[in-house]
């Protein structure tokens, strides 16, 4: 994956480093301080780097080995990364819609998941993971 003049290209390259556990500085080096996280399981937008990190870590602990990105669309400050995974043996498909600023820092992270059965399972597992991670 080569870097180009588009801010999103550097952002997504660093996101993939994070997914593989090799991003220097971790999520703090990738998420804007005022990042907004939009979840398929929480009605209100989650605002700020710390809460976004919490949700992304919980998702990383919930959606494990079977998770893989299948398609990427990138332009300017926006990307759509389609993924597939399994949750309790059930197929799940979704997209991460990522927006970044001129410095390639994520300003918005939106997740959409289908089918409904998968959304319900992700909700149950994410709730349990968030409760375990709570201080």
C-alpha positions in Angstrom: 0.0 0.0 0.0 1.6 3.2 -1.1 1.1 6.7 0.4 -0.3 9.4 -1.9 -1.3 13.0 -1.6 -4.7 12.1 -0.1 -4.8 12.5 3.7 -7.0 9.3 4.0 -4.3 7.1 2.4 -1.8 7.8 5.2 -4.6 7.5 7.8 -5.8 4.1 6.5 -2.2 2.8 6.3 -1.8 3.7 9.9 -5.2 2.2 10.8 -4.1 -1.1 9.3 -0.9 -0.9 11.4 -3.1 -0.5 14.4 -5.3 -3.5 13.5 -2.1 -5.6 13.2 -0.8 -4.3 16.5 2.2 -2.5 15.0 1.2 1.2 15.1 3.8 3.3 17.0 2.0 5.4 19.6 -1.1 3.3 19.4 -4.6 4.9 18.9 -3.4 8.2 20.5 -1.3 8.7 17.4 -4.3 8.1 15.1 -7.4 9.5 16.7 -8.0 13.3 16.8 -8.6 14.5 20.4 -12.2 15.4 19.4 -12.9 12.3 17.4 -16.6 11.2 17.2 -17.5 7.5 17.2 -20.9 6.3 15.8 -21.8 2.8 16.7 -24.5 0.5 15.4 -25.4 -0.3 19.0 -25.4 3.1 20.8 -28.0 5.7 19.8 -25.9 8.8 20.6 -22.6 9.8 19.1 -19.7 9.1 21.4 -17.4 12.2 21.5 -13.7 12.3 22.3 -10.6 10.3 21.9 -10.9 8.4 25.2 -14.4 7.0 24.6 -13.6 6.2 21.0 -10.5 4.3 22.1 -12.7 2.4 24.6 -15.2 1.3 21.9 -12.5 0.4 19.4 -10.6 -1.7 21.9 -13.9 -3.4 22.9 -14.6 -4.1 19.3 -11.1 -5.5 18.8 -11.6 -7.8 21.7 -15.0 -8.9 20.5 -14.4 -9.3 16.7 -11.4 -11.6 16.7 -9.8 -14.1 14.4 -12.4 -14.3 11.7 -12.4 -10.4 11.1 -11.0 -9.3 7.8 -11.4 -6.3 5.5 -12.6 -7.2 2.0 -13.0 -3.9 0.2 -11.6 -0.4 0.6 -12.8 2.8 -1.1 -10.8 5.9 -0.3 -11.0 9.5 -1.5 -9.8 12.8 0.0 -10.6 12.7 3.7 -13.0 9.7 3.6 -12.7 5.9 3.5 -15.1 3.0 3.5 -13.7 -0.3 4.6 -16.0 -3.3 4.2 -15.4 -6.2 6.6 -16.6 -9.7 7.2 -16.4 -11.7 10.4 -18.2 -14.3 12.5 -19.9 -13.6 15.8 -20.9 -16.8 17.8 -20.7 -18.7 14.5 -23.0 -16.3 12.7 -21.8 -14.4 9.6 -21.6 -10.6 10.0 -20.8 -8.0 7.3 -20.3 -4.3 7.8 -18.4 -1.2 7.0 -16.1 1.2 8.9 -16.6 4.7 7.5 -13.6 6.8 8.5 -13.1 10.5 8.1 -9.8 12.2 8.7 -8.4 15.8 8.8 -5.5 17.2 6.8 -3.0 15.7 9.3 -4.5 12.2 8.6 -6.0 12.0 12.1 -9.3 10.2 12.4 -12.1 12.8 13.2 -15.0 10.4 12.8 -15.4 6.6 12.9 -18.8 5.2 12.0 -19.6 1.5 12.1 -22.5 -0.2 10.4 -23.2 -3.9 10.7 -25.7 -6.4 9.1 -27.7 -8.6 9.3 -29.9 -7.8 12.3 -29.0 -11.1 14.0 -25.3 -10.1 13.9 -26.1 -6.6 15.3 -27.8 -8.2 18.2 -24.9 -10.6 18.9 -22.4 -7.8 18.6 -24.5 -5.7 21.0 -24.5 -8.4 23.6 -20.8 -9.1 23.3 -19.7 -5.4 23.2 -21.9 -4.7 26.2 -20.1 -7.5 28.2 -16.7 -6.3 26.9 -17.3 -2.7 27.8 -18.5 -3.7 31.3 -15.2 -5.7 31.8 -13.1 -2.8 30.6 -14.9 -0.2 32.8 -12.7 1.3 35.5 
